[in-house]
């Protein structure tokens, strides 16, 4: 067994590289996404006895590394684009967020006996991921210390349910547009595939030493300040301070022009997810898997009932509701 932390980092980096390549080149793996493929490959390595189930490498990735990744991802969020979406879209998004929270709460009450004592942690993760995407799932899971098996099962359930729901939401505007007549717009599937390839191979420009220096300063400063505030102003957790500080910094024009933040941040999160796979025992995931899938289904189903039901009562446009639901469940494109 390879136990040297440097060698473990090397194998996890290889797992992420392979996962990204498979997602872009093969439709089959694209359906699962690099995150889930990386978890499965990491799981395969540890369960085959090639790497350990516990390692200092995993501890680092589940601590400072994933926090740094979340900070870097948030630095690319421009709140002004949210405001520009308009009151109707913001209202639809807010309704969807309420639906996700309600679904996660109901699912936890219904399935806590099957999922286990850490159901409350998964409730927070599902409420987060279905209010803005997978980065929320990772952030909440890291903050609450969700176990490897439950974390991996939750990711798998999230990927499956999200894929089904996104397909349904993508079909709504397409059907709507066809009913209204041809527009000449490209098919939703073509747009999705192009976006997937673009995210992985898009150039981030010439990232220079100044960019790296500024990003490192922001990351280390945010980690330090959020930890300090978390200790001083308990019980408000440090992860909330971390996300708040990162979002505030992202609105500074000079910070928004720093290159490479999103790419590096997403890479760190993928490494973190691969390490979660390596910490997981297949038998334990299979045991907890079905109830977690049911939980994700309940959460998204109630999200759908709330956003489309209440949205229809408020007479919001169906296409607007579909787009807002995609933003809730799948996160930003």
N, C-alpha and C positions, 0 to 999 in steps of 0.2 A: 504493500500500500504506500502511496505517495503522501507523506505527511508534512513535508517541508512547506511552510506558508508561501514562500516564493513560487514553488512549483505548483501549489494549489491555485495561486493567482494566475499563473500561466495557463493552466487548464481552463479556468473560468473565463479568461479572456478569449481563449480559443472557442469555447462554447458560445460566447456572444457573437464572435465573428461568423461562426458556422450558422447560427440561428438567423442572423441578418441576411446572409447569402441565400439561405433556403427560402426565407420569406419573399425575397425579391424574385427569385428565379423559378419558383414552383408554385402554382396555384394552390395545390394541396396544403402546403405549409403557410401560404398567405392567409388561408382561412383561419388558421390558429393564431398567427402572429408570432413575432420574434420573442415576445415575453414568455408565452407559454412553451414554445419550443425550447427556449433556454432553460426554463425550469425542468422540463422533462429530460433534457440532456444532462443537466447537473444531477438530477435524481438518478439517472442511469449510471453515471460515473460512481456515485457514492454507494449505491445499492449493489453494484458489481464489485465493490471492494477496492476500486482504484484510488479513491480519495476518501478521507475520513468524514464521518458525520458531524464532527466538531473540529473547528480549527480557528486559530487567531485570525486567519484571513476572513472567515465568515463574521467574526465579531466586529472587525473593522468595517466591513461592508454594510453590516446591519446597524452601525452606529454613525460615525462621522461621514462615511462615504455616501450613504443614501440621503443624509441630511444635506450634504453639499450638492448632490444631484437635484434635490427638490428646490434648493435655493436657485441654482442655475436655470432650471426650467421656468421658475416663476419670474426670473428676470426678463423673460421674453413676453410677458403678459402686459398688454397695453390696455389699461382700464378705459381709455378714451374710445377704443373700438367697441367696448361693451355699451357705453353710453350712446354711441352712434347707432347701435342696433335699434334704438327707439323704445318708447314705453311699452308698446305691444309685445315686442319680443322679450323684453325684460320681465314683463308680467307673466308671459308664458313660461319662461325659464324658472321664475320663482314658484309658480304653481307646480311645475315638475319636480322642483327640489322638495317641496312639501310632500308631494306624493311619494318620493323616494324615502324620505324620513319615516313616513307613515308605514310604507311597505316593510322597511327594515325593522321597525318596532313590532308590527304584527307578526312578521316572520319569526322574530326572536321569541315572542310569547308562545307561538304555536310549536316551534321546533327545538326549544332549548333542551328538552329531554333527550332528543336524538343527537343534536350537534355536540352538546357537552357543556361543561362549566364556563368555557370561554366564549359562549355564544354572544355575550355582550360586546366582546371585542370585535367579532365579525359583524355585529350590528352597526358599529361605528364605521367599519370599513365599507360595508355595502351602502350605507347612507352616504358616505363620502364619494365612493366611486360612481354612484348613480346620481350624483349632483355635479359632476364635472370631470370624471375620467379616472384612469388608472393611477395617475400620480397621487391622487387622494387616497386610494387604497393602500399604496405603499407607505405614504406618510403616516396615516393613522395606525397601520399595522406595526410600523417601526416604533411609534410613540407608545403604543400599548403593549408591545412585546408579544405579539401573537405567535404561537408555536409554529414550527416549520410545516408540520403536516396540515394543520388547519389553514395556514397561509396559502400553501400550494393548492389545496382543494378549493379554497376560495377563488384563487386566480383562475383555475380551470373552469369552475362554475361561471365566473364572471365572463370569461372569453366566450363560452358556449352561449350563454343567455344574451350577451351583448350582440353577438353576431346575428342571432335570430331577430332580435328587436331592431337592430340597425337596418337589416334587410327589409323589415316591415315598414320602417319609417322612410327608407329610401323609395319604397314602392309608392307611397302616398303621393308625393309631388309628381312622380312620373305618370301615375294613373290620372292624376288631376290635370296635368299638362296635356296629356293625350286626349282627355275628354274635352278640353278647351280648344284643341286644334294644334297642329305642328308648330313648333317654335324654332326648330333648327338647332336646338341645344344638344350637346353630346349626351349619350346614355350615362346614367348614374354609375353603372358598373365600370365604364371606361374611365370616368373621372376618378373613381375610387382606386383603380389600379394605378393610374398615373400618379395619384397623390402618394400611394404607398411607395412607389419607386422613387419619387421625388424626395420624400422625407429621408430615405436612406442614402441616396447618392447626391443630394443637392449640395452644391458648393456653399461653404460658409464664408467665402472670400479668403483673402490672405490674412489669416490669424497671426498677429505679430506678438512680440514679447510684451508690448504695452497691454494688449488685450489679456494675455495670460496673467500679467502682473495685477491688472485691475480686478480681474475675476477672482484671483486668489485673495486679494485684499478684502473684497466684498464677502466672499465665502467665510474666511476665517473670522472677520469682524462680526458677521451675522451670527455665526455659531457661538462666538464668545458672548455677544450681547444678549442673544435669546436665552442662553443658559443662565446668565446673570439675572435677567428679568424673571425667568422661571423660578429661580431660587428665592428672589426677593418678594415676588408677588404671587406666591402659591395661594390657592390651588390652580391658578391659570397655568397650564402646561407650557413648557418651553417651545413645543412645536407650533403653538398658535402665535407666539411672538416671532418665531422664525419665519413663518409664512407672511405675517403682517409686515415685518421689516423688509423682506424680499420684495413684496408687492409695492410697497412705498418707494423703494429704491428703483424699481422698474419704471416708475413714472418720470424719473429724471431723464431728460433727453440724452445726456452724455452716456448714462448707463445703458440706455436702449440701443446705443450705437456700438456697444462692445460686441465684437464678433466671437462666435463659437460657444456662447453660453448654453443654448438649447441642445446642441449636438453633444457637448461634454456631459451635460446634465442627464440627458436620456441614456447615454452610455453607462454612466454610473448606476442609474436605476436598473438597467438591464443586468449589470454585474451583480447587483444586490438580489435581483430575482433569481439569477442562476445559483447564487449561494443558498437561497432559501430552498431551491430544489435539492441541492446537495445535502442539506440538513434533514431532508424528509425520508421517511421509511415508506416504501410503496404499500406495504400491507396496512399501515395505519391510515394512509390516504384513501385506499379503497374502502376501508371500514367507515370513514367519516364522509366519503365523497357524496353518495346519493342524497343524504339530508341537506348537505350544503347546496347542491344543485336545486333541490326543492326550495331552499331558502332564497336563492337568487331569483328563481322563477316567481315566487310570491312577491318579492320586493319590486321587481320590474312590472309585474302584472298590476299591482296596486298603483305604481307610478303611472302606468298607462291609463288606468281607470280615472285617476284624479286629473291628470293633465288634459286628456281628451274630453272627459265628462264635464269637469268644471270649466274648461276652455270653451266647450260648446255652449254651456249655459251663459257664459260671458260674451258669446258670439265672436270669438277669436277665429281668425282664418285657419282652416285645416292645415295648410302648408306651413304657416307660422308655428303651429303646435308641433308638427312633425319635425321641423328644424330645431325647435327648442328641446324636444325630447331627445334628438340625436346629440345635442350639446350636453344634456344632462347625463345620458347613459354612456355615450361614447367619448365624451370630452371634446376639447377643441381639436380641430383638424390640424 
